[in-house]
Amino acid sequence: MGLFHAEHENVLRTFYGQERSEYGRILESLAAFLETQVAAGSAGFDADGGGIREVRTKLFGQGLCRIPFDSHGGMSLPFGIYALAMELVGAADAPTAMSMAIHNTVADGVHRFGTPSQKESVLPDLISGRRLAAFALTEPSSGSDARSMRTTAVGLGTDYVINGSKTFITNAGEADVYLVFARSEKGYSAFLVDRSVPGMTVGDEIPKLGMRGSRTAEVRFEDCRVPAESMLGDDGEAFEHAKAMLNGSRIIMGSICVGIARTAYGKALAYSVQRELFKQRLADLQITREKVADMRTEITSGRLLCLYASRLRELGLDYSSEAAQAKILSTEMAVRVCDRVIQIFGGHGYTDAEVHRHWRDARLLTIGEGASEVLRMLIAGMEVAGSG
Ligand SMILES: Cc1cc2nc3c(=O)[nH]c(=O)nc-3n(C[C@H](O)[C@H](O)[C@H](O)COP(=O)(O)OP(=O)(O)OC[C@H]3O[C@@H](n4cnc5c(N)ncnc54)[C@H](O)[C@@H]3O)c2cc1C
């Protein structure tokens, strides 16, 4: 089965009615590109722990990051189409999808909160992929509890001086522009920092369980002086801005996981019909069928919740709870599905990276961009506040 299949046609039919054929053509052509140009290299990226740069450049060339933007070279397509496109990229190669998703989170931030001059100077290059972005919030001593960050930005004349360090930063070392969060006099502020600015250094690559094709490293700031105009959004409001950016990003992390799960499931299904044991196919054992049915059902539910949250965003409604729900459901679903896939392959699943890399890739996404625990607190907080 190809990356774009009948289920996608059906969700386009149910969610997007009249425009479905146009969107279908775009997604089908992206899927064909991904099958020939990206999926084939995926095993190699996992084995070598890198190498997605070339693939990412090709995908930028295909206009992947233009999809959700309505200016500066964007395609003005619905966010749900972007979510489906990222599901397809996740199905072809998860690290590539994650790297591009984080890049687009920064582009989304500039699009929403940038000054006209920031938009003119930064957005066209980000949307087209001529320049790559990184999102630098996490620090060695603060992840979920981001408000306890130690990085500071002190105003000095017309500049700000940044000191501190960020860790686990995706695209670090490859990115041209870094969105850096720091404590400022008014609270928390964010800055667009160019890679060439003196005082910013990138550490060695951090080895990882999965998502090995994407680069992860520490970024340090030592008396790093940036002009005041590089502040993104309002001084002191960086957390509000980050929340807005991360809402969309959470849907996309969910969609990437739907793609990961779908690919792993496809491998297990194919294996189960050709593996023979006890004089029958593995797929004919009742207990295998139960696994198949559960996996299939959970993948569909993940995709639908991601699209529902996307649709709320498209309609301008509050979707923060649904984005968190979509991320929890889809990322935890992908970990469960990929675990069952290993089980179906038995010892071959435990020893073959082509099987277990999907579990390793999915595992990150219950942690990054709002860990499941944090998102559960967010959802429950809204529920309880709304019922009091
Ligand atoms: C490969 C990779 C790529 C990443 N890319 C980026 C990036 O590009 N940019 C960036 O800024 N960050 C990035 N991160 C960081 C990621 O967002 C953090 O790891 C995540 O936010 C969790 O923070 P932490 O690791 O410090 O864990 P902690 O915040 O210390 O959490 C530890 C545990 O406590 C749980 N927990 C947290 N709060 C509560 C609570 N209230 N109640 C109960 N349990 C709780 C967490 O869920 C977790 O299980 C990346 C991380 C990795 C591993």
The ligand as an SDF file (V2000), in Angstrom:
LIG
                    3D

 53 58  0  0  0  0  0  0  0  0999 V2000
   15.5220   14.3270   20.9470 C   0  0  0  0  0  0  0  0  0  0  0  0
   14.9680   15.5330   21.6130 C   0  0  0  0  0  0  0  0  0  0  0  0
   14.6950   16.6820   20.8730 C   0  0  0  0  0  0  0  0  0  0  0  0
   14.2250   17.8340   21.5160 C   0  0  0  0  0  0  0  0  0  0  0  0
   14.0570   18.9910   20.7790 N   0  0  0  0  0  0  0  0  0  0  0  0
   13.8060   20.1500   21.4520 C   0  0  0  0  0  0  0  0  0  0  0  0
   13.8440   21.4190   20.7530 C   0  0  0  0  0  0  0  0  0  0  0  0
   14.0270   21.4700   19.5320 O   0  0  0  0  0  0  0  0  0  0  0  0
   13.6500   22.5410   21.4710 N   0  0  0  0  0  0  0  0  0  0  0  0
   13.4490   22.5450   22.8340 C   0  0  0  0  0  0  0  0  0  0  0  0
   13.3030   23.6070   23.4290 O   0  0  0  0  0  0  0  0  0  0  0  0
   13.4030   21.3550   23.5150 N   0  0  0  0  0  0  0  0  0  0  0  0
   13.5910   20.1720   22.8550 C   0  0  0  0  0  0  0  0  0  0  0  0
   13.5860   18.9840   23.5470 N   0  0  0  0  0  0  0  0  0  0  0  0
   13.3380   18.9980   24.9870 C   0  0  0  0  0  0  0  0  0  0  0  0
   11.9830   18.4400   25.3710 C   0  0  0  0  0  0  0  0  0  0  0  0
   10.9620   19.3380   25.0030 O   0  0  0  0  0  0  0  0  0  0  0  0
   12.0480   18.1550   26.8770 C   0  0  0  0  0  0  0  0  0  0  0  0
   12.8410   16.9810   27.0330 O   0  0  0  0  0  0  0  0  0  0  0  0
   10.6780   17.9820   27.4960 C   0  0  0  0  0  0  0  0  0  0  0  0
   10.0250   19.2250   27.5460 O   0  0  0  0  0  0  0  0  0  0  0  0
   10.7740   17.3910   28.9340 C   0  0  0  0  0  0  0  0  0  0  0  0
   11.6610   18.1320   29.6980 O   0  0  0  0  0  0  0  0  0  0  0  0
   12.8180   17.3730   30.5270 P   0  0  0  0  0  0  0  0  0  0  0  0
   13.4970   16.4490   29.5830 O   0  0  0  0  0  0  0  0  0  0  0  0
   13.6380   18.4090   31.1680 O   0  0  0  0  0  0  0  0  0  0  0  0
   12.0710   16.5170   31.5760 O   0  0  0  0  0  0  0  0  0  0  0  0
   11.4240   17.0690   32.9470 P   0  0  0  0  0  0  0  0  0  0  0  0
   10.6680   18.3050   32.6700 O   0  0  0  0  0  0  0  0  0  0  0  0
   12.4630   17.1170   33.9900 O   0  0  0  0  0  0  0  0  0  0  0  0
   10.4030   15.9050   33.2530 O   0  0  0  0  0  0  0  0  0  0  0  0
   10.7750   14.6540   33.8470 C   0  0  0  0  0  0  0  0  0  0  0  0
    9.5330   13.8140   33.9770 C   0  0  0  0  0  0  0  0  0  0  0  0
    8.6000   14.4510   34.8320 O   0  0  0  0  0  0  0  0  0  0  0  0
    7.3370   14.5040   34.2030 C   0  0  0  0  0  0  0  0  0  0  0  0
    6.5890   15.6580   34.6750 N   0  0  0  0  0  0  0  0  0  0  0  0
    6.7450   16.9470   34.3060 C   0  0  0  0  0  0  0  0  0  0  0  0
    5.8810   17.7280   34.9610 N   0  0  0  0  0  0  0  0  0  0  0  0
    5.1670   16.9080   35.7610 C   0  0  0  0  0  0  0  0  0  0  0  0
    4.1180   17.1020   36.6850 C   0  0  0  0  0  0  0  0  0  0  0  0
    3.6550   18.3230   36.9170 N   0  0  0  0  0  0  0  0  0  0  0  0
    3.6100   16.0300   37.3230 N   0  0  0  0  0  0  0  0  0  0  0  0
    4.1100   14.8080   37.1080 C   0  0  0  0  0  0  0  0  0  0  0  0
    5.1100   14.5440   36.2450 N   0  0  0  0  0  0  0  0  0  0  0  0
    5.6300   15.5880   35.5770 C   0  0  0  0  0  0  0  0  0  0  0  0
    7.6660   14.5930   32.7350 C   0  0  0  0  0  0  0  0  0  0  0  0
    6.5730   14.2660   31.9490 O   0  0  0  0  0  0  0  0  0  0  0  0
    8.7960   13.5920   32.6500 C   0  0  0  0  0  0  0  0  0  0  0  0
    8.2390   12.3050   32.6070 O   0  0  0  0  0  0  0  0  0  0  0  0
   13.9850   17.8090   22.9050 C   0  0  0  0  0  0  0  0  0  0  0  0
   14.2090   16.6390   23.6500 C   0  0  0  0  0  0  0  0  0  0  0  0
   14.7230   15.5240   23.0240 C   0  0  0  0  0  0  0  0  0  0  0  0
   15.0060   14.3090   23.8720 C   0  0  0  0  0  0  0  0  0  0  0  0
  1  2  1  0
  2  3  1  0
  2 52  2  0
  3  4  2  0
  4  5  1  0
  4 50  1  0
  5  6  2  0
  6  7  1  0
  6 13  1  0
  7  8  2  0
  7  9  1  0
  9 10  1  0
 10 11  2  0
 10 12  1  0
 12 13  2  0
 13 14  1  0
 14 15  1  0
 14 50  1  0
 15 16  1  0
 16 17  1  0
 16 18  1  0
 18 19  1  0
 18 20  1  0
 20 21  1  0
 20 22  1  0
 22 23  1  0
 23 24  1  0
 24 25  2  0
 24 26  1  0
 24 27  1  0
 27 28  1  0
 28 29  2  0
 28 30  1  0
 28 31  1  0
 31 32  1  0
 32 33  1  0
 33 34  1  0
 33 48  1  0
 34 35  1  0
 35 36  1  0
 35 46  1  0
 36 37  1  0
 36 45  1  0
 37 38  2  0
 38 39  1  0
 39 40  1  0
 39 45  2  0
 40 41  1  0
 40 42  2  0
 42 43  1  0
 43 44  2  0
 44 45  1  0
 46 47  1  0
 46 48  1  0
 48 49  1  0
 50 51  2  0
 51 52  1  0
 52 53  1  0
M  END
$$$$
